[in-house]
Amino acid sequence: MSNTIQKKAFSLISLVLIIIAIWYLAALIMNGNQLINNLERRNQDWTYSQIMSQAYEIKRPMLPTPHQVALELKKSIIDKSVTSKRSLIYHAQITLNSTLLGFIFGSILGILIAIGIVHNKTLESSLMPWVIASQTIPILAIAPMIVVVLGAVNITGVLPKAIISMYLSFFPVTIAMVKGLRSSDKLHEELMMTYSASAKDVFWKLRWYSAQPYLFASLKVAIAAALVGAIVAELPTGAQGGLGSRLLSGSYYGQTEQIWAALMVAAALGSFLVWLVGLAESALLRRRGGLDHA
């Protein structure tokens, strides 16, 4: 077991080091070209040693280096109070609220649609094409419309962003639950019918039980999609808080370190949320008497 853990740790550390090395190389090339263009525009001479020494310290770089992003994270997380509007923790909390609310709405909606599709053939033929077609519309086109329409009826704040998160998160839950609810063993269904089991009994004691692994697999995708939806909802709306607003302000003022720091926090938040869903899945498997496959 210890050898396996050591191998996994070595592989992870090696991958991280390779990514950092590629990152530094890309920053040298991109920021170096930025410096060369600036110097040539001013008709100033330059040398390769000069470019290499300045490429990693340039202000407003085209691609910030890992240590520049780390310094920005320190400044935005450790050095700032969590109540400060310059703190990434403050903005992450705002995005998290929209994400969780949208995830809950999307999961409930997806499960209800799947139940209806599985138990009603007419609903399947009429509703499923619209469920699939809904995901072909770019979220960037829908987000401003939802915010404007809800704002016209004085619905602002978390709810519009949660609805956009719900729009992205309900689809994987719907598709997976349709598959899961239909995955129950036909012999088991026939056996329950011989005992005069009601449709309610078949659903709760057989179909729902069979669908749970599919549900949790889809929830991992759904919660990540909900986070993306919350961030996207903050981009075109001029939101005063949230990771999306930090991305927008960083892009507006050319603060690439701020953009990358916000992206890192968003990635960490997404990984944490997926891990929580996996933790719930493992707890359910243990309760069902299954093995933890995570």
N, C-alpha and C positions, 0 to 999 in steps of 0.2 A: 504494500500500500504506500509506504514512504517513498519507494522508488518511482511509483506512478505519479505521486504528487510532485516530486522533484523534477520529473520529466516535463510535466505540465507547466510548472513554474519556469523552467528553463526555456521552454518553447514560447511562453508568454513574454518573458523578458527579452528574448531574442527578437521577437516580432516587434515589440515596442521600440527597441534600439534601432531596428532597421527602418521603421516608420520615421523616427526622429532624424536619422541620418538623411533619408530622402527629403524630409521636410527642410532641413538646413540647406541641402544642395539646391532645392527648388527656390528657396528664399534668396540664396546667393545669385542665382541666375536672374530671377525676376527683379529683385531689388537692384542688382548690378546694372541691368538694362535701364532701369528707371534712373539711376544715377548718371549713367553715360548720356542718356537723352537730355537730362537737365544740364549737364556740363557742356555738351555740344551746342545746346541752344544758347548758352551764354558765351560761346566761343572760347571756352577754357580747356586747357590741356589736362589730360588725365593719364594715369598709369593703371595697370592691372592690380598692382599691389595696393594702390590707393582705393580702388573699387572694392577689393576684397576686405580691406580693413574697415570700410564705411558701410558696406552693404547690410551688415547686421545691426547697425545702430541708426539707420535712417529714420527720420520722423515721418509718420504717416506712410509706412512701407506698403508696397503692393501686396506682399505676403509677409506678415509678421513672423518672427522666429518663435520657437517654443519658449525660450526664456522671456521674450517680450510678452507673450500671452500669459505666461505664469506670473509675471510682475503685474499685469493688468488684473488677473484673478485675485492676487493678493490685495491689490489696492481696492478692488470692488467687493471683496468678501470679508477679508480679515480686518482691513483698515477702516471699513465703514460700518456704522451702526446698521442693524437689520431694519431699522425704521427709516433709514435714509433713502431718498429716491435715487441715489447713486449706487446703492447696494444691489448686487445681483441676487442676493437672498430675498430682498424685498420684491424684486420683479419676478423671481422664480415662484414666490408664493402666490402672486396674482395669477400667473399663468397656470399654476397647479390647481387653483380653485376652479377655473374654467375647464381645465382638463378633466378633473374628477367628476364635475357635474355633467359635462358632455358625455363622458364615458358611461356614467350610470344611465343617463337617458338613452344613449345609443345601445347599450346592452339590453335594457328592458325592451326597447322598440324592436331590436333584432330578434330577441327570443319570441316576442308576441307574433311578429310577422312569420317566423319559422313555424310556430305552432299552427297558425292559420293555414299556411301553405300545405303542411303535412296532412292536416285533417280535412281540407276542402280542395278538391281538384279544380273547381271553378276559380277559386282564389289563386291557386298556383298558376293557372294559365293566364289570368288577368293581371296579377300583381308582380310575379317574378320578372317579367321583361322590364317593368318599370324600375324594379330594384336594381337590376343590372344596368339599365340605361342611366340611372341617376349618377353612377360613378364615372360616366364619360364626360360630364360637365366639369370644366376646370374649377377648382375651389376658389381660385383668385377672382373668378368672374362672379361667383355666387356670394362670397363674403361681403362685399360692399353693398349688394342689394339687400341682403338680410339685415345688415346693420341700419341701413337707411329706412327700410320699411318698419322695423321695430322701433327705431328712433322716432318715427312719425307718430307713433301711438305711445310715446313716452316710456318705452321699454329700453333701458340702457344698462350699462355695467356688465355684469358677469353673464347674464342670460343670453344675449346675442352671440357671444363667443362660445358659450356652451352649446348652443344650437348648431353652430358651424362644426364644433368638435363631434357632436352627435351625428351630423351628416356623414362624416368620414368613418366613424367607428361602428355604425350599425350594420354596415354591409358585411364585413367578415363574420360577424356574429350570426347574421341571418343565413349566410351560405353554409357555415359550419354546422349550425343547429339543424338545418334541413337535412344535411347528410347524417348528423348524429342521431336525430330522432327516427330516421329510417334505417339505422344500422342494427336495430335489435334483431335477435334471432327469430326467424319465422316460426320455428318449432316452439319456442317459448311463447310466442303470441298465440299459436293454436292451442297450446296447453292451457293458457289462461282462459281462452274461450270455452274450453271444455268444462272449466269450473265456473262458467257463467260470469266471468269478470266483466265489470262495466268498462266503458271507454276511459273513464277517470282512473280506474285501477290500472288499466294497461298503460296509461300515460305515466302515472307517478311511480309505479312499481317496476316498469320495464323500459319504456321509451326514454324517460328522463334519466334513468340510471345509465342507459347505454350512451346517451348523448353527452354526459359530463366530460369525458376526455376531449371530445370535439369542442365543447364549450370553452374549456380552459385554454386550449390551443388558440382559439379565435380571440379570446380575451387579451392574450398577449399582443396580438396584432392590433386589436381594437384600441388598447390603451396607448400604444405608440402612435396610432393614427389620430387619437383624440388630442394628444400633445401637439402633433403637427397642426391639427386644425385650430387649436387655441393660439398657437404662434402666428399662423397665417391670418387669423381673424384680427390680430393686433396690428398687422402691417398696414392695411389700407384704411384703417379707421381713425388714425391719429390718436390711438390710445395713449393715455398718460402713464401707464404702467404695464409691466409684463416684459417677457424676454423679446417678444416681437417688437415692442417699442424701442428697446435697446438696439436691436438690429437695425431698425429704421433710422434712429438718430445717429448711430455709428456710420451708416451708409451716407446719410445726408451731410455729415461733417467730415467724412473721409477718415474716421477713426477705425482703422482696420483691426487694431488690437481689441477695441471694444466689441467689434463684431465677432471676432474669433472667441473671445472670452464668453460672450453670450451663447455662442454655439456649443462651447465645451460644457457650460452649465446645463444647456438643454439636453445634450447627449447624456450627461450624468443623471439628470432627472428622469429621462426616458428609460435608461438602464435600471434605475432604482424602481420605477413603477412596474416594469416587466418582471423584475426580481420578486416584487411583492406578490404579483399574480402567480408566479411560479411557486412561491412559498405557500400560498393558499391551495394550489393544486396538490402539492406534496402532502399537506395536512389532510386533504380530502382522500387521497390515495391511501394514506395510513389508516384513516377511519374506515375506509371500505375494505381494508385488509390486503391491499395491493402493495407492490414494491415501489419504492421511490425511484423513478427512472430519470429524475432530473440530474 
